[in-house]
Each structure stands twice: as structure tokens, then as C-alpha cells.
């Protein structure tokens, strides 16, 4: 591949892409990203994670002030602390799912624009700023970007997925590796649930529209199945060597693994 001289914006997934297996942004990666942001190239984290976590990783990685969170449900300006775009889950739908998860004692997370909530059935510790909820009345927000449902019971996750599919206004955008690969484990299985019109690709299209950028001037890095829509909306697609095999087939280039600084390696070779 020749040097890419026309790139004006780069979208980067977090887990399995930007960060290594220890969930760290290496100094080599953050230093490399600073070099391209100093050149005026926008670098935008585009993740299935919630706002606070993505903002934290953006700071660690020296990316631009803009982030895309919750699988594309939000475009957020960290510097000015304002959402540029949001696509939420219907309140009535959310209430029904909360009742379902409570009844079946299933872990549930709700991502809102600047905060996230979790119920008492979640099996792991969450961020310190996260709030707990027991029922819908405990949630003092009116925009619901994403639901994450977790369980360490494989068969129960199967039932949850079939239940979510009954809602025509929702879409399951991400499913844990263990579940996809039918791995029976005591570790958690999870799914990310969003408004049916949400995906990373649609958010990128909106971002390009807001900033008057062209698709051919954009590039993205990803590794997982929920990055497929992101690939369809960018001019250049780079998959991680550790990534999903089907995603790699759609890529223009497969870079090194996330533990080998694959993002930084590609940027140094073909952009800087």
C-alpha cells in the first residue's frame, strides 16, 4: 500500500484495537496519535462503550475532542461537554426490558449521554461514577443510548437474545466472543442493544456530514463484528490481525495485532 496523503479523519475502535490485551493504550500508540492530531487529522474513538470510559481512553490516546459512543448512539464533544448527535431507545421499551431483567435476575447496564446505570444483578464492579438502579423510577435521565445485558449462563443468554428480537425498534449490535463461538464458560456473556437505526456506520456518516468531510478522506480501524457497519462508511478500512475473520475479509489492509501496536504501526507506515 502507498502512503495515504488524503486522510482527514480516522475512526478507531477501543477493545482489541486501540488498547492491548491489558486494556492499556501504549505510549507508542499515544505518541503516534499525537503526531497525526498535531498535523490536523481528526482522530475519533468509535466504540460500543459508554461515554465516560470512551472519554477516558480518548485522553490517554491523545485523540481529538470528539468521540462516538454506545455503538454509534452518540457523537460527543468532550471539550465543550455537549452531544452533537444522539439516537435513543424508546422509554416504554426500556421499562419493559428492565422489568424482564429484574424478573429473571439478569445483569443490566444503561448508557445515558454522560452517565451509566447498572442493576444489582450485575456480577462485576463498575466505574466509581456509575449509579445503581432497582427500577425505572431510579433513573433520572430522559435519553437512553444503549442497554448492555450480561449473564454467566449460556442458555439464559440464548433466551435473552430471542426476547430482545421481539422488539422491532431494537437491534443487537454486539455479542461477546464466548457466545458467538459457543464457548461454555463461567465468564460473562453480553449483548449490546440499541435503537434499530443505530450503528457505528450511521454515526460516522453523521460525523462526516457535521464536519463536511468526504468518505474518501476517512479511515477506520476495527476488530470485531460490530465494526462491520463502520467499515462500510469509511474510505479506507484497516482490520487488526487479532480481529474477526469476516471483518478481515472486508478490510483494505490487515495490520499487526493490538498487542503489537497495530494501529500505531499502520499510521507510521502509511500516514506519517
Buried (B, 14 or more C-beta within 10 A) or exposed (E): EEEBEEBBBBBBBBBBBBBBEEEBBBEEBBEBBBBBBEEEBBBBBBBBBBBBBBBBBBEBBBBBBBBBBBBBBBBBEBEEEEBBBBBBBBEEBBBBBBEBBBEBEBBBBBBBBBBBBBBEBBEEEBEEEBBEBEEBEEBEBEBBBBBBBBBBBBEBBEEBBEBBEEBEEBBBBBBBBBBEEEEEEEEBBBBBBBBBEBBBBBBBBBBBEEBEBEBEBBBBBBBBBBBBBBBBBBBBBBBBBBBBEEBBEBBBBBBBBBBBBBBBBBBBEBBE
